[in-house]
Amino acid sequence: MVPRWLALSIFGITILDAWPPLIGTSRAATVLPAQNLLVLPQSETETSLTLLWDKPLEHDDIAGYEVFQNGELVASTAANQTFYGATNLEPDKAYAFYIVAKDAANNHAPSSASVTASTRPKGRVIDISAAPYNATGDGTTKNTAVIQKAIDDCPAYGTVKIPAGTFLSGALVLKGQMTLQVAAGGILKGSTDTNDYLPMIRTRYMGVECNCYQPLLRIGTMDHTAGYTTRNVTLYGAGEIRGGGETLGVQQSYDHRSRLILIQNCQNVAIMGLHLTYPAGWTVHPLYSDNITAWNIWIESWDAKSGKSGDGFDPDSSSNCYLVNSVLHTWDNSFGPKSGRGLEGYQIARPSKHIRAVGCTFQGGAPCLGSEVSGGIEDIVIRDSTIIGIYVYIKTNDGRGAYIKDLLMENIEFTRRHSVSIWIDTNCNIRNRPPKAPPYTVCSDFVFKDIRGCGSIKMDGGFGLTGGPPRQFYVRNVSFSNVELNNGRSIELRYCDGVQFNKVRCADGSQPEYTLTGTNYNVSCGHEPVSRDALTRP
């Protein structure tokens, strides 16, 4: 909070000058510890597990992190790598970990809080190509029945293994307390015959509960009034899960398509290491679920171009979901937290919350919040990631209601210059049919920090209103700090409140042009205020 006596008011806009600290104050030299260390949900295998942590509260000077396992230093990571995959562990054994942050001068922080987790004991492995299943990996023989039989026969904490080869299948249903492994060279290939995804099942798709074609892999049965019915499921390996792609998608109605992996009413599900390709619709869809991990995966959904529904990772009315160290090359939204659409989603009132995308690369489709938002979206983090040739899109309209709040985007590199990189849009005219959620969506408490290669920034909180009741500020409390825009890019704000800019510059050091309509905001640019000439108020 800047003292009032440092504020200069120009045309009702507060321009803040970032003065040096007052005499007698100083910044502590102590390096602060890393925070919130955890083992990613369900990431423990017989020989590995994965850690994730948050940066210290003050971390501008952090140069890296040291990882300690049972008191011994086992790895060092860069400042932008707050995750670590521990490998070569022993089965059924407990391991303790903690993290030590350090700065460029090699000053070390106190250790983080420690976490302890155990690897899994060795369990039975069922190879689908072995007797009595004898699945054929020639890419043309349909193996649905025998693979499903192997899944049904799998004992608690056992593994069904897809070996090297291409194993064609229709829809499969996994159960709790099991692992599906796709080994290196192995492909679980979805059939392109839509009859292999019948009968339809009850689920939610495109924000509405309805009957849909079955996914290639389903975990759980949907019931938004019930608790978690399926737990402790792992999909992992160095192989590929390949859907039926557009060939399958064009046989199915747009709002009822198959997904590649559907996780519903589940707790503790992990997808690790796999190459996920050619969905008919969305790729990974956690619905009404909790503790979901997507670690070191590679999603390619650009084959869904004619239907334009090839989302990547879509937590939907779900909590504690982690997308880490992954690449998403998608036709449609690469990362899209959701919570239902219209009056139905508003009445179900199941928000998506505590969602993390860390250390990822997004290409083709935008990270997008708000396609379905009627149950609310909160506590979303996108950090230490690269966005190639696209923008971040936060969108809503007058029929979606609820809220989008507590978003942090930090240490983001935009590449392949895009005209707009950050777009908050309350006037999205897609899927705005009745019955609508009653209140307008409030977008609030967003932080954008340490952004590079950024195109223009656009924020519109006006909901397209031209008459009727007085306008309110539906985009509010948004801050931008240490943001570098590409040369010639600009900032446009409509009906926003409490927006702050600190050290926001173009690459050549110039100030971007600000266009303001019905907006209250604050600007701070290092030691010099934004000039009047930089402010355009139509």
Secondary structure, 3 states (H helix, E strand, C coil): CCCHHHEEEECCEEEECCCCCCCCCCCCCCCCCCEEEEECCCCCCCCCEEEEEECCCCCCCEEEEEEEECCEEEEEEECCCCEEEECCCCCCCEEEEEEEEEECCCCECCCCCCEEEECCCCCCEEECCCCCCCCCCEEEEECHHHHHHHHHHCCCCEEEEECCEEEEECCEEECCCEEEEECCCEEEEECCCHHHHCCCEEEEECCEEEEECCCCEEECCCCCCCCCCEEEEEEECCCEEECCHHHHHCCCCHHHCCCCEEEECEEEEEEECCEEECCCCCCEEEECCEEEEEECCEEECHHHCCCCCCCCECCECCEEEEEECCEEECCCCCECCECCCHHHHHHHCCCEEEEEEECCEEECCCEEECCCCCCCEEEEEEEEEEEECCCEEEECCCCCCCEEEEEEEEEEEEECCCCEEEEEECCCCCCCCCCCCCCCCEEEEEEEEEEEEECEEEEECCCCCCCCCCCCCCEEEEEEEEEEECCCCEEEEECEEEEEEEEEEECCCCCCEEEEECCEEEEECCCCCCCHHHEECC
